[in-house]
């Protein structure tokens, strides 16, 4: 069992091995995990919270009234669920990556530890877990968008986003871009947290929180996605990776500029 990072029923999250396609056998677990957690939160937390904030005091005695309020409650619950997920995914990405050298220095996307160099780098079990967690969520989200979520005008865009995200997660895992992927996940999920808080506040009529959350969303989006992501992450995947490319092993199939 030690070969899987498990010894005497103790999981070694620091255990390293090469990413393999069979690792995605963990996805069915999350296909059950996410809808189960969402259903529990919907029934036990989100419904009551939405009623209290949207309908107000005495919410337990009031019928839903208009269809508009029911729609607001449903949308509030959807945003609450997304907020919980994005917060958990962001926290997990930070826990997995914050003490790794590549979190603060992009050159370590491609080299280390020791004499390891991309694409012959092993991946820690905790990083594999992050990929399965995020991949499982977006795989589940495709089905949720079809049968669970409120049908919105941007349905096609959302579906395309979820499908593209699953494809990118699978490809980056198989092609061993997991270090880059962990930073991309950490960078992208921050803004979505504030966006969902802004939506929930808007549905609840708490305009000042909605305004502040939207401002923070715009600032984080600008700094992380418009500045940091292209000028650090994309730059590293376009240029820095070439500096660490092994010329001797790839004389025939390496980059033309090499």
C-alpha positions as CSV (number, residue, x, y, z in Angstrom):
1,X,0.0,0.0,0.0
2,X,3.0,2.3,0.5
3,X,3.3,2.7,-3.3
4,X,0.0,4.6,-3.3
5,X,1.1,6.9,-0.5
6,X,-0.8,4.9,2.1
7,X,0.9,3.0,4.8
8,X,-0.8,1.4,7.8
9,X,-3.9,3.4,7.0
10,X,-2.0,6.7,7.2
11,X,-2.1,8.8,4.1
12,X,1.3,10.3,3.1
13,X,0.2,13.5,1.3
14,X,3.8,14.2,0.4
15,X,4.2,11.0,-1.5
16,X,5.3,11.6,-5.1
17,X,4.5,9.6,-8.2
18,X,3.9,10.3,-11.9
19,X,0.4,11.4,-13.0
20,X,-1.5,8.6,-14.7
21,X,-4.8,8.4,-16.4
22,X,-6.1,5.8,-13.9
23,X,-5.9,8.4,-11.2
24,X,-9.1,9.8,-12.6
25,X,-10.9,6.7,-11.3
26,X,-11.3,8.9,-8.2
27,X,-13.8,11.2,-10.1
28,X,-16.9,9.0,-9.5
29,X,-16.4,9.5,-5.8
30,X,-16.7,13.3,-6.3
31,X,-19.6,12.8,-8.6
32,X,-21.4,11.5,-5.6
33,X,-19.7,13.7,-3.0
34,X,-20.6,17.1,-4.4
35,X,-24.4,16.6,-5.1
36,X,-24.7,15.0,-1.6
37,X,-23.0,17.9,0.1
38,X,-25.0,20.4,-1.9
39,X,-28.3,18.7,-1.1
40,X,-27.5,18.7,2.6
41,X,-26.5,22.3,2.6
42,X,-29.6,23.3,0.5
43,X,-32.0,21.7,3.0
44,X,-30.2,22.5,6.2
45,X,-28.5,25.9,5.6
46,X,-29.1,27.7,2.3
47,X,-32.9,27.5,2.3
48,X,-33.4,29.0,5.8
49,X,-30.7,31.6,5.2
50,X,-32.2,32.6,1.9
51,X,-35.7,32.9,3.4
52,X,-34.4,35.0,6.4
53,X,-32.5,37.4,4.2
54,X,-34.9,37.7,1.3
55,X,-38.3,37.4,3.1
56,X,-37.3,38.6,6.5
57,X,-38.6,37.9,10.0
58,X,-41.4,35.4,10.2
59,X,-40.0,33.7,7.1
60,X,-41.0,30.3,8.5
61,X,-44.7,31.2,8.6
62,X,-44.9,32.9,5.2
63,X,-45.6,31.0,2.0
64,X,-43.2,31.9,-0.7
65,X,-45.6,34.5,-2.0
66,X,-44.7,35.6,-5.5
67,X,-42.8,33.5,-8.0
68,X,-40.2,36.3,-8.1
69,X,-39.2,35.6,-4.4
70,X,-39.0,31.9,-5.1
71,X,-36.7,32.6,-8.0
72,X,-34.5,34.8,-5.9
73,X,-34.3,32.1,-3.2
74,X,-33.3,29.5,-5.7
75,X,-30.7,31.9,-7.2
76,X,-29.4,32.7,-3.7
77,X,-28.9,29.1,-2.9
78,X,-27.1,28.5,-6.2
79,X,-24.7,31.4,-5.5
80,X,-24.3,30.2,-1.9
81,X,-23.3,26.8,-3.1
82,X,-20.8,28.2,-5.6
83,X,-19.3,30.5,-2.9
84,X,-18.8,27.5,-0.6
85,X,-17.1,25.5,-3.4
86,X,-14.9,28.4,-4.6
87,X,-13.8,29.1,-1.0
88,X,-13.0,25.5,-0.3
89,X,-11.2,25.1,-3.6
90,X,-9.2,28.2,-3.0
91,X,-8.3,27.1,0.5
92,X,-7.3,23.7,-0.7
93,X,-5.1,25.2,-3.5
94,X,-3.3,27.4,-1.0
95,X,-2.8,24.6,1.5
96,X,-1.4,22.4,-1.2
97,X,0.8,25.0,-2.9
98,X,1.8,27.8,-0.4
99,X,4.9,26.1,0.9
100,X,6.1,24.9,-2.5
101,X,8.9,26.7,-4.3
102,X,6.9,27.3,-7.5
103,X,4.3,29.2,-5.6
104,X,6.6,32.2,-5.4
105,X,9.1,31.4,-8.2
106,X,7.7,30.3,-11.5
107,X,11.0,28.7,-12.7
108,X,10.3,25.8,-10.3
109,X,7.3,24.9,-12.4
110,X,9.8,23.3,-14.6
111,X,12.7,22.1,-12.4
112,X,13.3,20.3,-9.1
113,X,13.3,18.9,-6.7
114,X,16.8,17.5,-7.2
115,X,17.5,16.8,-10.8
116,X,13.8,16.4,-11.9
117,X,12.9,18.5,-14.9
118,X,9.6,18.8,-16.8
119,X,8.1,16.7,-18.2
120,X,9.8,14.1,-16.0
121,X,8.5,15.5,-12.7
122,X,6.6,13.6,-10.1
123,X,3.5,15.0,-8.5
124,X,2.7,14.9,-4.8
125,X,-0.4,13.1,-3.6
126,X,-1.9,16.3,-2.2
127,X,-1.6,18.0,-5.5
128,X,-3.2,15.0,-7.2
129,X,-6.0,15.3,-4.7
130,X,-6.5,19.0,-5.6
131,X,-6.9,18.1,-9.2
132,X,-9.4,15.3,-8.5
133,X,-11.4,17.7,-6.3
134,X,-11.6,20.4,-8.9
135,X,-12.1,18.0,-11.8
136,X,-14.8,16.3,-9.9
137,X,-16.6,19.5,-9.3
138,X,-16.7,20.6,-12.9
139,X,-17.7,17.2,-14.1
140,X,-20.6,17.3,-11.7
141,X,-21.4,20.9,-12.7
142,X,-22.1,19.8,-16.3
143,X,-24.9,17.5,-15.1
144,X,-26.1,20.1,-12.5
145,X,-26.4,22.7,-15.2
146,X,-28.7,20.4,-17.1
147,X,-30.9,19.2,-14.3
148,X,-30.4,21.3,-11.2
149,X,-29.5,24.9,-11.9
150,X,-31.9,27.7,-12.9
151,X,-31.9,28.0,-16.6
152,X,-30.3,31.3,-17.5
153,X,-29.6,33.2,-20.7
154,X,-25.9,32.3,-20.4
155,X,-26.6,28.6,-20.3
156,X,-24.6,27.9,-23.5
157,X,-21.6,29.9,-22.2
158,X,-21.6,28.2,-18.8
159,X,-21.8,24.8,-20.4
160,X,-19.0,25.5,-22.8
161,X,-16.9,26.8,-19.8
162,X,-17.5,23.7,-17.7
163,X,-16.7,21.3,-20.6
164,X,-13.6,23.3,-21.5
165,X,-12.5,23.3,-17.9
166,X,-12.8,19.6,-17.6
167,X,-10.7,19.1,-20.8
168,X,-8.0,21.5,-19.6
169,X,-7.8,19.8,-16.2
170,X,-7.4,16.4,-17.7
171,X,-4.9,17.5,-20.3
172,X,-2.8,19.5,-17.8
173,X,-2.7,16.5,-15.5
174,X,-1.8,14.0,-18.1
175,X,0.9,16.3,-19.6
176,X,2.3,17.0,-16.1
177,X,1.5,20.7,-15.9
178,X,0.1,20.2,-12.4
179,X,2.4,22.7,-10.8
180,X,1.3,25.4,-13.2
181,X,-2.3,24.2,-12.7
182,X,-2.2,24.6,-8.9
183,X,-1.3,28.2,-9.3
184,X,-3.9,28.8,-12.0
185,X,-6.6,27.3,-9.8
186,X,-5.4,29.5,-6.8
187,X,-5.4,32.6,-9.0
188,X,-8.8,32.0,-10.7
189,X,-11.0,31.0,-7.7
190,X,-10.3,34.1,-5.6
191,X,-12.4,36.5,-7.7
192,X,-15.3,34.1,-8.0
193,X,-15.8,34.1,-4.2
194,X,-16.4,37.8,-4.1
195,X,-18.6,37.6,-7.2
196,X,-20.9,35.1,-5.5
197,X,-21.0,37.1,-2.3
198,X,-22.0,40.2,-4.4
199,X,-24.8,38.1,-6.1
200,X,-26.2,36.8,-2.7
201,X,-26.2,40.4,-1.3
202,X,-28.0,41.7,-4.4
203,X,-30.7,39.0,-4.1
204,X,-31.0,39.9,-0.4
205,X,-31.3,43.6,-1.0
206,X,-28.1,44.4,0.9
207,X,-26.8,46.8,-1.6
208,X,-23.7,48.1,0.4
209,X,-22.3,44.6,0.7
210,X,-23.0,43.9,-2.9
211,X,-21.2,47.1,-4.0
212,X,-18.1,46.4,-1.8
213,X,-18.0,42.8,-2.9
214,X,-18.2,43.8,-6.6
215,X,-15.4,46.4,-6.1
216,X,-13.2,43.7,-4.5
217,X,-14.1,41.3,-7.3
218,X,-13.1,43.8,-10.0
219,X,-9.8,44.6,-8.2
220,X,-8.9,40.9,-7.6
221,X,-9.9,40.1,-11.2
222,X,-7.6,42.9,-12.6
223,X,-4.6,42.1,-10.4
224,X,-4.8,38.3,-10.6
225,X,-6.3,37.5,-14.0
226,X,-5.3,40.5,-16.1
227,X,-1.9,41.2,-14.7
228,X,-0.4,38.3,-12.8
229,X,-1.8,35.4,-14.9
230,X,-0.5,36.6,-18.3
231,X,2.7,38.3,-17.3
232,X,3.9,35.6,-14.8
233,X,2.1,32.3,-15.5
234,X,1.6,32.5,-19.2
235,X,5.1,34.0,-19.6
236,X,6.6,31.1,-17.8
237,X,4.7,28.5,-19.9
238,X,5.8,30.4,-23.1
239,X,9.4,31.3,-22.4
240,X,10.7,30.0,-19.0
241,X,9.9,26.4,-19.9
242,X,12.3,26.6,-22.9
243,X,15.2,27.6,-20.7
244,X,14.8,24.3,-18.8
245,X,14.1,22.1,-21.8
246,X,16.6,19.3,-22.0
247,X,18.2,19.7,-25.4
248,X,20.1,16.4,-25.4
249,X,17.0,14.3,-24.8
250,X,14.9,16.3,-27.4
251,X,17.2,17.0,-30.3
252,X,14.5,15.9,-32.8
253,X,11.2,16.9,-31.2
254,X,12.2,19.9,-29.1
255,X,11.2,23.5,-29.8
256,X,12.4,24.9,-33.1
257,X,14.2,27.8,-31.4
258,X,16.3,25.3,-29.5
